[in-house]
């Protein structure tokens, strides 16, 4: 039996390939992941990924979508678990920054403009982006930051802190402390 046929024992080969890609993403940038590597990691023939992804970009889009779903889930859970509007805003933003630091390659995949083209996301990515924006906007509005520019500033703040901390410019704890301090100043002006 060929390895491509034995690969179908997964039951859901596309999911198995994505799972393998996500495992690779934990240790290497998305740009370094090839379809051949994913096939090897999933224990299927090197041609198997081409049955489900037209090319490497198709795989990278799937990785970015799964990564965004993970980011959205973590931010949404943090917001939902908070006791007060201020805590929701702090915890939601902190979850975002923490995701960037703990999963830097996944975070980079989400925001890679060659994979998720700004203004032209995939049909799967668009509602995830809307969900993230909505979670942040709702938390901000509940805390009193209800202008559209407030949400843009908030997202820029947490994204920038996450990006800089993930790149090693300062530790996660410093990024989180800076976020809370900045948020305290913003909320004091409301």
N, C-alpha and C positions, 0 to 999 in steps of 0.2 A: 504494500500500500504506500502511495506517495505521501510525502510529508504534507502536501497541500490538503489531501483528503483527511489525514489524521488531524490536521489543524481544525477541522470542522467539529471536532468533539467538544469544542468550547460551547456549542449550542448557539452562541451569538457572536460570530466572528468579528463583526464591526466593533462590538463592545470590547471583546478581548484585545483587539488591536489598539483601541483607544486606551484601555487599561494599561497595556504595555507601554504606550507612548507617555501616559501620565507618570508611570514609574520612572521612565527615562528622564522625564522633565524634572523630577525631583533632584537629579544630579547633574543635569546639563541643560544649556539653553535650547530653546525650541529650534533655533537656527542650526544647531548641530545634530538634530535628530533626522535620520533618513528613514525612508520606507523600509529599506533593507534591515536596518537596525531594529525597527519595530517588529518586523516579521520574525527576526531571530529571537527577540525578547518574548514574543507571543508563541514561539515554537511552531511556526507555520512556514510554508514555503515562501521564498523571497518574492514570488509573484502574487501571493494571496492579498496583500494590501491593495493592489491595483483593481481588485474586484469591488472594492468598497470606497476607495478614494481615487479620484481621477489622476491625482498627482500629489506631490509633496505639500503643495499649498492647501489642498483639500484636507489633508491630515492636520496641518497646522491650524486651520480654521476650527476643526473639531477639538483640538487641544485648547485653543483659546476659548471656545464656547464652554467647555467643561470647566475650565479654570474660572471663567466669569461666573458660572453657576455656583461654584464653590465659594467665591468671594461674596456673592450676593447672599448665599445661605448664612455665612458667618456674620455678615453685617446685619442682616435681618434678625437673626437669632439674638444678637447682642442688643439690638434696639428693643425687641419684644420682651427680653428678660429684665429690662431696666424698670426701676420703680418710679422714676420721675422724668419729666421731659428733659431736664438738664442731664440726668444720668443716661438717658437714651442717646442723646447727642454725643456725650463723652464715650459711651461704650460702643456705639456704632462706628464712630471715627477711629477709635482705638482698635477695633476689630479689623478695619481696613488697613491701618498702618501695620498691625501685627501680621496680617496676611502677606503684605508686601515683603516683610522681613523674613518670615518663616518659609515662604514659597516664592522666592525672587524670580525664578524662571517662569513659573506660572503667571505671576504678575506681569512680567515683561511680555509674555505671549498675549495676554489680554489687551495690552495697549500698543502692540506692534502695528503701526499704521499700514504696513504692507499686508497684514493678515486681516485686521479689522479696520477697513478703510473708513476714516472719519466721515460721517454723514452718509455712509453707505454700508451699514452693517448687514450681516446675513440675516435671513428670516429667523434663525434661532437666536442670534446674538441681540437683535433689536429689543425684544421684550426683556432680556436680561439687563441690558443697559438701562432701559426705562425703569425696571424694578430697582436697580441700584440708585438711580437718580431719585426715584420716588421715595425710597426708604430714607435717604439722606434729607430730602426736602421735607418730608413729614416730620422727621425728628427735629429739624431746624425750626420749622414753623411752630411746632408744639412748644419749643423753648423760647419763641419770640423772634426768631430770625426768619421773617416771612417774605422778605423781598427776593425776587429772582437773583439779584446780585449777591445776596447773602449765601445762597446755595452754591453759586459758582465760586465764591471766595472760600467757602467751607471745603468744597471738593478740592479746590486747588491747594489749600492748606494741608489737608490730610494726604492727598496724593504726593505732594512735594515732600512732606516729612517721611512718608513711606518709601519713596524712591531714594531719598538721600540716606536714610538709615539702611535700606537694603544694600546700597552701594558701599556701606561701611564708613560714611562720613561722620556718623555719630551713632552711639548705641541705641537700641530700641527703647530702653527706659528714658533716655534723654528726649527722644522723639515724642514719646507719650507725654512726658512732663511738659514739653513745649506746646503740644496740642492743647492740653488742659489749661495751661496758662493763657494761651491765645484765646481760647474759648471763653475763659472767665472775663477777659477784657471785652470781647465782643458782646457777651451777654450783659455786662455791666452798662453798656451803652444803649441797651434796649429799654 
